[in-house]
């Protein structure tokens, strides 16, 4: 049975775009991937509603998913690599200074989006990876901790004992969030424990600016989720923002970007969420099954599907 975690290659259906009636463009606003996005929005919203910054809202919202041990695709409790070790990728893209911080393959540290923010604010670099990202996090005051829970360990052990386990190398989800605050400033963030049971050392699209997330503070922001090994070849988040700059709605911008994947003959699961500077929502996907996402502003607080 296909679940939302089983991002196996599917039919290359035309990019599906969702229309968003009864969702007026107002500020502030936030959009987040997957059904767990509603809980993440609930954490981000008080920051936005009280006049706080989009970057604070995104960090807090993504932290909610990262710290949920029941979420086996993000942060603490995420499914591990093929050797049973959890590694995390995250990126934070802050609009006003057009600044980015990211970590890839980081181990033993909770709240990777918060480490990504430290990379952005405390260094002149953009991306830190692996054990060196962990060492940086410790210097910034983060604590090394075990990220594998009993639940995720049992899932990994069952996979390891399955003689056909290579067929499960395509499990992954990502939390991707885009927010615009009352000032009209934008931030996007994504975080994931990546492809379940991935080959050791693998880093996906999440940590790559323009792939996992992208923001232009004059235009809007986009976050991505799906088959990162394919998606990162197209720079979909950046491309979608540029379509928005040229006049496309957030929804149409996402759909047009995803069509590039199919035009090259790939059969993949890929999803994008977008938010304009005015607070307009958009989402699109290609591949098998419905894609849930959560939206929230002063008028709506809903989980929707495309």
Secondary structure, DSSP 8 states (H G I E B T S, - for coil): ---TTB---------EE---TT----SSEEEEESTTHHHHHHHHHHHHHTT--HHHHHHHHHHHHHT-TT-TTSSTT----TTS--EEEEEEEETTTTEEEEEEEEESBS-HHHHHHHHHHH-S-SEEEHHHHHHHHHHTT--B-----HHHHHHHHHHHH-TTGGGGTTB---EEEEEE-TTS-EEEEEEE--STT--TT---STTSBTTTEEEETTTEEEEEEE-HHHHTTTTHHHHHHHHHHTT--HHHHHHHHHHHHHHTT----EEEEEEETT--EEEEEESSS--EEEEEESS-EEEEE-
